[in-house]
Amino acid sequence: MTLLNAPPARGGDSLAPQGLIARGAGAQMAAQNADIARTFRRMADLLEIEDANPFRVRAYRRAAETLDDLAEPVARLLARGADLSDLPGVGEDLAGKIAEISRTGRLAALEAVEARTPSALAQLGTIPGLGPRRIRALHERLGVVTAADLKQACLDGRVRRIPHFGRAFETRLLTALRGGAAAAARRRLAEAEDDAHSLQARLERAPGVARVVVAGSFRRRQETVGDLDLVVAAPNGTAVGDALAAFEEVATVMAKGPTRTSVVLASGLQVDLRVVQPDSFGAALVYFTGSRSHTIALRERAKARGLKLNEYGVFRGDTRIAGRTEEDVYEALGLAFIPPELCEDRGEIAAGAQGRLPRLIALSDIRGDLHVHTDASDGRESLDAMVLAARARGYGYVAITDHSAHARVAHGLDVTRLSAQLDAIDRLNARLQGIVALKASEVDILKDGRLDLPDEALARLDLVVAAIHSDFGLSRGEQTRRLLRAMDHPRVSIIAHPTGRLLGAREGYAVDMDAVIAHARNRGCALEINAHPSRLDLNDIQARAAKSAGARLSIGSDAHTSLGLGHMRLGVDQARRAWIEPQNTLNTRSWPELKALIAR
């Protein structure tokens, strides 16, 4: 397919390059890692719409994943002369492109692709569930270019006639189109972290600033973030607002005053700054961390006790009785301290009043990782490298879960290749101390619920992680029966990413999660909280339901590089939002304890 002679987009100017990071008239700034990753993903999407070489497309996507995993800013690596081509999945060509974006704020190769792609067609990729392949099919078969074209094609029933689309997908598309761009405007939590941590660190160095905390949905560790709420303790709010407005990341100043400043970053993320005196900092944190319903419930509780709660403190009449710390505020309201992740008005206030808040799982409770890939399938580093990186994190075990053969796009392992890998793991364990590499596999669940490996191959494994990677369009009943049958197999220990969703890109498949949770409990099979930034699946509501039902949970990084092992923190965040405690989770146990638990 070529779009070189495609008609111009209707109803709008050409889309601005997503890799452009600029402020003011030509002023440039170093791009954040997330900005560069977004640029590479956009490049991959547009190349895929053009039906470019799939290896080239995959290279951009893999490099983007590596950038997501980097703990250190690219600009800092370049400043000290690091060779970016040494990064997993990044060769000399892409290293040069990373340096180009970091240095200039733009990518010439992307601008060339954008120039020959109708902007409206490219923007279809912001619609949840609509990836580049489907966009290409819609364009080729139905002439769809704009969102309006797509909506009309859905209303006419033409989308369902495209092979592998169907009525259910057409209905989901129409729902997404009617929902507008609100969901697309939200950032994945991990993607927002670069901006959040950078702004926090820089404001902490501003004169007079005593403390800075990123509050709101970011502090509650929601899986996506609409904006950033910065709470600052400082005597001069105007000076702090001036400092924020002067940052090179800021593209637009929306409002500025002595206590509040609102700006929009060049990345498109809105930032709201609240400045209070140190005596009010704890109250402001409570007020601006919790969800709206949580804050309303706290205010009502204060009122019932003859008090008033606002961002400046807890007051009895005109006298402030608490406000400097969050603990003081909660104590004044007759509550135990409520961790930020629980501040959603889902029973945490009653639990805090009755002393029933859970002892939430922490990253330090994790004893091993049960979902890790190597370059034998779609990972980018060797078996030895991944195991040694896990040991460096203090883990006692790591499960090597490369894909089975059915996952062709992931270069999955057939029985022969898997057997060779298991032999290699045995040899590695024989010479390695301090960690056990578990012989495992991420085995595809086939359409009818059977597993993609024969029983004799499964018998050699310490751990079987079963997952759906195909046939997402089955009915709710078919998909549910498929998962239940997989859990009936006595070798299956964990169901990975149980709903199959990709945040902002693909909705989960239709499934009766209550039935899946009940069956997992009855079969002694764990459900995974997949910690990959694009998944976070199970979500917090589903994971809490699993806990309540007595089902076991597992947290897996789904790492494809050694840096990706760091995703575990996001999975722990998700688990904390679900009220998960260490005893609810498989990989808070030692390997001997875990081995006994998963024996079925």
ZAVEXDO-267128 format. One record per residue (C-alpha): residue number from 1; residue in one letter; y, z, x. Coordinates in steps of 0.5 Angstrom, whole numbers, plus 500, padded with zeros to 3 digits. Layout:
   i aa  py  pz  px
 NUM  A   Y   Z   X
...
//
This chain:
   i aa  py  pz  px
   1  M 500 500 500
   2  T 507 499 503
   3  L 514 501 500
   4  L 518 497 505
   5  N 520 493 499
   6  A 520 498 493
   7  P 526 498 489
   8  P 531 504 490
   9  A 530 510 486
  10  R 534 510 479
  11  G 539 515 478
  12  G 540 518 484
  13  D 542 518 492
  14  S 537 517 497
  15  L 534 524 499
  16  A 537 527 505
  17  P 532 528 510
  18  Q 528 535 510
  19  G 528 536 517
  20  L 536 536 518
  21  I 539 543 519
  22  A 546 543 519
  23  R 552 547 518
  24  G 559 544 517
  25  A 562 538 519
  26  G 556 536 524
  27  A 555 543 527
  28  Q 548 544 529
  29  M 543 550 529
  30  A 536 551 532
  31  A 531 550 527
  32  Q 526 556 525
  33  N 519 555 525
  34  A 518 554 518
  35  D 524 549 518
  36  I 520 544 523
  37  A 513 546 519
  38  R 517 543 513
  39  T 519 537 516
  40  F 512 535 519
  41  R 509 537 512
  42  R 514 532 509
  43  M 512 527 514
  44  A 505 527 512
  45  D 506 527 505
  46  L 510 520 506
  47  L 506 517 510
  48  E 500 519 506
  49  I 504 516 500
  50  E 504 510 504
  51  D 497 510 506
  52  A 498 511 513
  53  N 492 512 518
  54  P 489 519 516
  55  F 488 521 523
  56  R 496 521 524
  57  V 497 524 517
  58  R 492 530 519
  59  A 496 531 526
  60  Y 502 532 522
  61  R 499 537 517
  62  R 495 541 523
  63  A 501 542 527
  64  A 505 544 521
  65  E 499 550 520
  66  T 500 552 528
  67  L 508 552 527
  68  D 506 557 521
  69  D 502 561 525
  70  L 507 562 531
  71  A 509 569 532
  72  E 515 567 536
  73  P 521 562 535
  74  V 520 555 538
  75  A 527 555 540
  76  R 525 561 544
  77  L 519 558 547
  78  L 523 552 549
  79  A 528 556 552
  80  R 523 559 557
  81  G 520 552 559
  82  A 513 553 555
  83  D 509 547 554
  84  L 509 546 547
  85  S 503 541 548
  86  D 499 547 549
  87  L 499 549 542
  88  P 493 548 538
  89  G 493 541 534
  90  V 500 539 538
  91  G 499 534 543
  92  E 505 531 547
  93  D 508 526 542
  94  L 508 532 537
  95  A 511 537 542
  96  G 516 532 543
  97  K 518 531 536
  98  I 518 539 535
  99  A 523 539 541
 100  E 527 534 538
 101  I 528 538 531
 102  S 529 544 535
 103  R 535 541 539
 104  T 538 536 534
 105  G 536 539 527
 106  R 533 532 525
 107  L 527 528 526
 108  A 529 520 527
 109  A 521 518 525
 110  L 522 522 519
 111  E 529 519 517
 112  A 526 512 518
 113  V 520 513 513
 114  E 525 516 508
 115  A 529 510 509
 116  R 523 506 506
 117  T 521 510 501
 118  P 524 511 494
 119  S 527 518 494
 120  A 525 519 487
 121  L 518 517 489
 122  A 518 522 494
 123  Q 521 528 490
 124  L 515 527 485
 125  G 511 531 491
 126  T 515 538 488
 127  I 511 538 482
 128  P 506 543 482
 129  G 499 539 483
 130  L 501 533 485
 131  G 499 531 492
 132  P 501 524 496
 133  R 494 521 494
 134  R 495 522 486
 135  I 503 520 487
 136  R 500 513 490
 137  A 495 512 485
 138  L 501 513 480
 139  H 505 508 483
 140  E 500 503 484
 141  R 497 503 477
 142  L 503 505 473
 143  G 509 503 477
 144  V 511 511 477
 145  V 517 512 481
 146  T 521 517 478
 147  A 519 524 474
 148  A 522 521 468
 149  D 517 515 469
 150  L 511 520 470
 151  K 513 524 464
 152  Q 513 518 459
 153  A 506 516 462
 154  C 504 522 460
 155  L 506 522 453
 156  D 503 515 452
 157  G 497 517 455
 158  R 496 513 460
 159  V 495 518 466
 160  R 489 520 463
 161  R 486 513 464
 162  I 487 513 471
 163  P 480 515 474
 164  H 479 522 476
 165  F 485 524 473
 166  G 483 526 466
 167  R 486 529 459
 168  A 487 536 462
 169  F 490 534 468
 170  E 495 530 464
 171  T 497 536 460
 172  R 498 540 466
 173  L 503 535 469
 174  L 506 535 463
 175  T 507 542 462
 176  A 509 542 470
 177  L 515 537 468
 178  R 517 541 462
 179  G 518 547 466
 180  G 523 544 471
 181  A 524 545 478
 182  A 524 553 478
 183  A 517 554 481
 184  A 519 549 486
 185  A 525 552 488
 186  R 521 558 491
 187  R 518 559 498
 188  R 512 562 500
 189  L 512 569 503
 190  A 510 567 510
 191  E 515 561 510
 192  A 521 566 508
 193  E 519 571 513
 194  D 523 567 519
 195  D 529 567 515
 196  A 528 574 513
 197  H 527 577 520
 198  S 532 573 523
 199  L 538 575 519
 200  Q 535 582 519
 201  A 535 582 526
 202  R 542 579 527
 203  L 545 584 522
 204  E 542 590 525
 205  R 546 588 531
 206  A 553 587 527
 207  P 558 593 529
 208  G 558 599 524
 209  V 551 597 521
 210  A 546 603 521
 211  R 540 600 517
 212  V 538 593 514
 213  V 532 592 510
 214  V 530 586 506
 215  A 529 588 499
 216  G 527 585 492
 217  S 521 581 492
 218  F 520 580 499
 219  R 519 587 500
 220  R 514 587 494
 221  R 511 582 498
 222  Q 510 577 492
 223  E 507 571 494
 224  T 513 567 493
 225  V 520 569 494
 226  G 526 566 490
 227  D 531 569 494
 228  L 533 574 499
 229  D 536 581 498
 230  L 539 584 504
 231  V 541 592 503
 232  V 545 594 509
 233  A 548 601 510
 234  A 555 601 513
 235  P 562 604 512
 236  N 565 597 512
 237  G 562 592 507
 238  T 567 587 508
 239  A 566 586 516
 240  V 558 586 514
 241  G 560 580 509
 242  D 564 576 514
 243  A 559 577 519
 244  L 553 574 515
 245  A 558 568 512
 246  A 559 566 520
 247  F 552 566 521
 248  E 550 558 523
 249  E 544 558 518
 250  V 549 559 512
 251  A 551 553 509
 252  T 555 555 503
 253  V 558 562 501
 254  M 558 563 494
 255  A 561 570 493
 256  K 564 575 498
 257  G 567 582 497
 258  P 567 589 500
 259  T 560 591 497
 260  R 557 584 496
 261  T 556 577 499
 262  S 552 571 497
 263  V 550 565 501
 264  V 546 559 501
 265  L 542 558 508
 266  A 542 551 510
 267  S 534 551 509
 268  G 536 552 501
 269  L 534 559 501
 270  Q 540 564 497
 271  V 541 570 500
 272  D 545 576 497
 273  L 547 582 501
 274  R 549 589 498
 275  V 553 594 503
 276  V 553 601 501
 277  Q 555 608 505
 278  P 549 611 508
 279  D 549 617 503
 280  S 547 611 498
 281  F 542 607 502
 282  G 536 610 499
 283  A 538 609 492
 284  A 540 602 493
 285  L 533 601 496
 286  V 530 603 490
 287  Y 534 600 486
 288  F 534 593 489
 289  T 527 593 491
 290  G 523 594 484
 291  S 522 589 479
 292  R 527 589 473
 293  S 523 592 469
 294  H 521 597 474
 295  T 528 599 475
 296  I 529 599 468
 297  A 524 604 467
 298  L 526 609 472
 299  R 533 609 469
 300  E 530 611 463
 301  R 526 616 466
 302  A 533 619 469
 303  K 536 619 463
 304  A 531 623 459
 305  R 532 628 465
 306  G 539 628 463
 307  L 541 624 470
 308  K 544 617 471
 309  L 541 612 476
 310  N 544 607 480
 311  E 545 603 486
 312  Y 549 609 489
 313  G 544 615 487
 314  V 542 620 482
 315  F 547 623 479
 316  R 548 629 474
 317  G 554 628 471
 318  D 559 626 477
 319  T 555 630 482
 320  R 550 626 486
 321  I 544 630 487
 322  A 540 624 491
 323  G 541 618 494
 324  R 540 618 502
 325  T 533 616 502
 326  E 528 613 497
 327  E 523 619 498
 328  D 529 624 495
 329  V 531 619 489
 330  Y 524 619 487
 331  E 523 627 488
 332  A 529 627 484
 333  L 526 623 478
 334  G 520 628 479
 335  L 516 622 482
 336  A 512 621 488
 337  F 514 616 493
 338  I 512 609 490
 339  P 510 604 495
 340  P 514 598 495
 341  E 508 593 493
 342  L 507 597 487
 343  C 514 597 484
 344  E 512 592 478
 345  D 512 597 472
 346  R 505 596 472
 347  G 503 604 471
 348  E 506 606 478
 349  I 511 611 475
 350  A 506 614 470
 351  A 501 615 476
 352  G 507 617 481
 353  A 509 623 476
 354  Q 501 625 475
 355  G 500 625 483
 356  R 495 619 482
 357  L 498 613 486
 358  P 492 610 490
 359  R 492 611 498
 360  L 493 603 499
 361  I 490 599 504
 362  A 493 598 511
 363  L 492 593 516
 364  S 490 598 521
 365  D 484 599 516
 366  I 481 592 517
 367  R 475 593 522
 368  G 474 585 522
 369  D 475 578 519
 370  L 470 575 515
 371  H 473 568 514
 372  V 474 564 521
 373  H 474 557 523
 374  T 473 554 529
 375  D 473 546 532
 376  A 466 545 530
 377  S 469 544 523
 378  D 476 543 521
 379  G 479 549 526
 380  R 483 547 532
 381  E 480 552 537
 382  S 473 554 540
 383  L 468 559 538
 384  D 469 563 545
 385  A 477 563 544
 386  M 477 565 536
 387  V 472 571 538
 388  L 476 573 544
 389  A 482 573 540
 390  A 479 577 534
 391  R 477 582 540
 392  A 484 582 542
 393  R 486 584 535
 394  G 481 590 536
 395  Y 476 588 531
 396  G 469 590 531
 397  Y 466 583 528
 398  V 468 576 526
 399  A 465 572 522
 400  I 465 564 524
 401  T 465 561 517
 402  D 465 553 519
 403  H 464 549 513
 404  S 458 546 511
 405  A 457 538 511
 406  H 459 537 504
 407  A 466 538 506
 408  R 466 532 509
 409  V 474 532 510
 410  A 473 538 514
 411  H 468 535 519
 412  G 463 540 516
 413  L 456 542 519
 414  D 450 539 517
 415  V 443 543 518
 416  T 442 541 526
 417  R 450 542 528
 418  L 449 549 524
 419  S 443 551 528
 420  A 446 549 535
 421  Q 452 553 533
 422  L 448 559 531
 423  D 444 559 538
 424  A 451 558 541
 425  I 453 565 537
 426  D 447 568 540
 427  R 448 566 547
 428  L 456 569 546
 429  N 454 575 543
 430  A 449 576 549
 431  R 454 576 554
 432  L 460 579 550
 433  Q 462 587 549
 434  G 466 590 544
 435  I 465 585 538
 436  V 460 582 534
 437  A 460 574 532
 438  L 457 574 526
 439  K 453 568 524
 440  A 456 565 518
 441  S 458 559 514
 442  E 463 557 509
 443  V 458 554 504
 444  D 460 549 499
 445  I 458 550 492
 446  L 456 544 489
 447  K 458 541 482
 448  D 452 544 479
 449  G 452 551 482
 450  R 447 550 488
 451  L 449 551 495
 452  D 450 546 500
 453  L 445 549 505
 454  P 437 550 504
 455  D 434 557 504
 456  E 431 556 511
 457  A 438 555 514
 458  L 441 560 510
 459  A 436 565 512
 460  R 439 565 519
 461  L 446 567 517
 462  D 448 574 517
 463  L 453 572 512
 464  V 454 567 507
 465  V 461 565 504
 466  A 461 560 498
 467  A 466 556 496
 468  I 469 551 491
 469  H 472 545 495
 470  S 471 539 490
 471  D 470 537 482
 472  F 476 542 480
 473  G 477 538 474
 474  L 470 541 470
 475  S 471 545 464
 476  R 472 552 464
 477  G 465 553 462
 478  E 462 549 467
 479  Q 466 551 472
 480  T 465 559 470
 481  R 457 557 470
 482  R 458 554 477
 483  L 460 560 480
 484  L 456 565 476
 485  R 450 560 479
 486  A 452 561 486
 487  M 453 568 486
 488  D 446 569 483
 489  H 443 566 490
 490  P 441 573 494
 491  R 444 570 500
 492  V 451 569 498
 493  S 455 575 500
 494  I 462 573 498
 495  I 466 568 494
 496  A 472 565 498
 497  H 478 563 495
 498  P 475 564 488
 499  T 480 560 483
 500  G 482 554 488
 501  R 489 554 488
 502  L 494 552 493
 503  L 501 555 492
 504  G 506 550 489
 505  A 501 545 490
 506  R 495 546 486
 507  E 494 550 480
 508  G 487 554 480
 509  Y 481 550 477
 510  A 480 553 470
 511  V 475 559 470
 512  D 473 565 466
 513  M 475 570 471
 514  D 473 576 467
 515  A 466 573 467
 516  V 466 572 474
 517  I 469 579 476
 518  A 463 582 472
 519  H 458 577 475
 520  A 460 579 482
 521  R 460 586 480
 522  N 453 586 477
 523  R 450 581 483
 524  G 453 586 489
 525  C 457 579 491
 526  A 464 580 494
 527  L 470 576 491
 528  E 475 574 497
 529  I 483 575 497
 530  N 484 569 502
 531  A 490 571 506
 532  H 492 564 508
 533  P 499 563 506
 534  S 498 557 502
 535  R 492 561 498
 536  L 493 568 497
 537  D 487 567 492
 538  L 485 572 489
 539  N 492 574 486
 540  D 494 581 485
 541  I 493 581 478
 542  Q 486 578 479
 543  A 484 583 485
 544  R 486 589 481
 545  A 482 587 475
 546  A 476 586 480
 547  K 477 593 483
 548  S 478 596 476
 549  A 471 593 474
 550  G 468 596 480
 551  A 467 589 484
 552  R 467 589 491
 553  L 473 585 495
 554  S 474 582 502
 555  I 480 580 505
 556  G 479 574 510
 557  S 484 570 514
 558  D 481 563 513
 559  A 484 562 520
 560  H 484 555 523
 561  T 487 558 530
 562  S 487 564 534
 563  L 494 565 531
 564  G 492 564 524
 565  L 488 571 525
 566  G 495 574 524
 567  H 494 571 516
 568  M 490 578 515
 569  R 497 582 514
 570  L 499 577 508
 571  G 492 579 505
 572  V 493 586 506
 573  D 500 585 503
 574  Q 496 582 497
 575  A 491 587 496
 576  R 496 593 496
 577  R 500 589 490
 578  A 493 590 487
 579  W 492 597 488
 580  I 487 596 493
 581  E 484 602 497
 582  P 480 602 503
 583  Q 474 603 500
 584  N 474 597 495
 585  T 474 592 501
 586  L 468 590 505
 587  N 472 589 512
 588  T 474 596 512
 589  R 467 598 514
 590  S 464 598 521
 591  W 459 592 522
 592  P 453 597 521
 593  E 456 599 514
 594  L 458 592 512
 595  K 451 590 514
 596  A 448 595 509
 597  L 453 593 504
 598  I 451 586 503
 599  A 444 586 504
 600  R 442 584 497
//
